[in-house]
């Protein structure tokens, strides 16, 4: 019994490793040779469960993966790609169904209509092209009037908002992601302290945009999160009231007073006064309507100032 379990464990780990070696496209694209490779590997990998052949099974699975990698390389060539994957087929053109291509691809009209509804299009008049891709998916290109409006259509310039990067997952700091957004653990700890968080295990998920300094948190317990948000709001209110009180005290320490600034005295322009009043000689001449001050004895303005109270 233990021998069988060990074989299952080894084949399980080996199969996962080989699937990783084959690449993510094996799962995403599911091209014909992807499907064939998956089916064969699954069948061969199950042999140790019903037979005693273990080493030969490993050799067969590795051989399948080697053949898969060879075919994957061959599909990089345009001719071989056409042979192994085929070409896209146009199913709808300018709102009209191409029946010959439906029959060629063994796709019924009901299947096509269902695919279009799933894509969000219930009317053929909304569709410019529908194309069956070599991977088996159907790409729908709507007519311009049915296409969702974009910021470009509205002449609105879109600003780059950055990429949200997870920096805490299930209470564990993602150090590599922190480096990608040019942050460090010290910055993260400061942000957590600002939000009143002492134990990082309270956070199930946290992320930050690489274009701003805001940390977005998801707490493990929604009840604690609501309570913490209320406490944070109360602290923010107290800080705001404290700052307002300090500002009021500072204003009370200041009293208003007036001082005189002489612009002309004893028929002469007072350069210092002009400088204190931020007035030029030409502005003063224009203001008084004269260019000769010999007939003017004195010009004075009053300026309001704040001085500290002695109380």
Residue pairs with C-beta under 8 A, 6 or more apart in sequence:
4 48
4 49
7 48
7 49
7 54
8 48
8 49
11 45
11 48
11 57
11 58
11 61
14 45
14 58
14 61
15 41
15 42
15 45
15 61
18 41
18 61
18 62
18 65
19 26
19 27
19 41
21 65
21 69
22 37
22 65
22 68
22 69
22 72
23 72
25 31
25 34
25 72
26 34
26 37
26 38
26 68
29 135
30 135
30 136
31 75
31 84
31 85
31 134
31 135
32 84
32 85
33 68
33 71
33 72
33 75
33 84
34 68
37 64
37 65
37 67
37 68
40 64
41 61
41 64
41 65
44 57
44 60
44 61
44 64
45 57
45 61
47 53
47 57
47 60
48 54
48 57
51 57
71 84
74 80
74 84
75 81
75 84
75 85
85 134
85 135
86 134
87 134
88 131
88 132
88 133
88 134
88 139
89 101
89 104
89 105
89 131
89 132
90 98
90 101
90 129
90 130
90 131
90 132
91 97
91 98
91 101
91 102
91 105
91 107
91 112
91 130
91 131
91 132
91 138
92 98
92 112
92 124
92 127
92 129
92 130
93 129
94 128
94 129
95 124
95 125
95 126
95 127
95 128
95 143
96 124
97 109
97 112
97 124
101 132
102 108
102 109
102 112
105 132
107 132
112 130
112 138
115 138
116 122
116 124
116 127
116 130
116 138
116 140
119 138
119 140
121 127
121 140
121 142
121 146
125 143
126 142
126 143
126 145
126 146
127 140
127 141
127 142
127 143
127 146
128 141
128 142
128 143
129 139
129 140
129 141
130 138
130 139
130 140
130 141
131 138
131 139
131 141
132 138
133 139
151 157
151 158
152 158
160 211
161 209
161 211
162 209
162 210
162 211
162 212
163 209
163 210
164 207
164 208
164 209
164 216
165 177
165 180
165 181
165 207
165 208
165 209
165 210
166 174
166 177
166 205
166 206
166 207
167 173
167 174
167 177
167 178
167 181
167 183
167 188
167 206
167 207
167 208
167 215
168 174
168 188
168 200
168 203
168 205
168 206
168 207
168 217
169 204
169 205
170 204
170 205
171 200
171 201
171 202
171 203
171 204
171 220
173 185
173 188
173 200
175 185
178 184
178 185
178 187
178 188
180 210
181 208
181 209
181 210
182 210
183 208
188 215
191 215
192 198
192 200
192 203
192 215
195 215
195 217
195 228
195 232
196 228
196 231
196 232
196 235
197 203
197 217
197 228
201 220
202 219
202 220
202 221
202 224
203 217
203 218
203 219
203 220
204 218
204 219
204 220
205 217
205 218
206 215
206 216
206 217
206 218
207 215
207 216
208 214
208 215
208 216
218 225
219 225
219 228
252 309
253 308
253 309
254 306
254 307
254 308
254 309
255 306
255 307
255 308
255 309
256 304
256 305
256 306
257 304
257 305
257 306
257 307
258 302
258 303
258 304
258 305
259 302
259 303
259 305
260 300
260 301
260 302
260 303
261 273
261 276
261 277
261 300
261 301
261 302
261 303
262 270
262 273
262 298
262 299
262 300
263 269
263 270
263 273
263 274
263 277
263 279
263 284
263 299
263 300
263 301
264 270
264 284
264 293
264 296
264 297
264 298
264 299
265 273
265 297
265 298
265 299
266 297
266 298
267 293
267 294
267 295
267 296
267 297
268 293
269 281
269 284
269 293
274 280
274 281
274 284
276 303
277 301
277 303
279 287
284 299
285 291
288 296
288 299
290 296
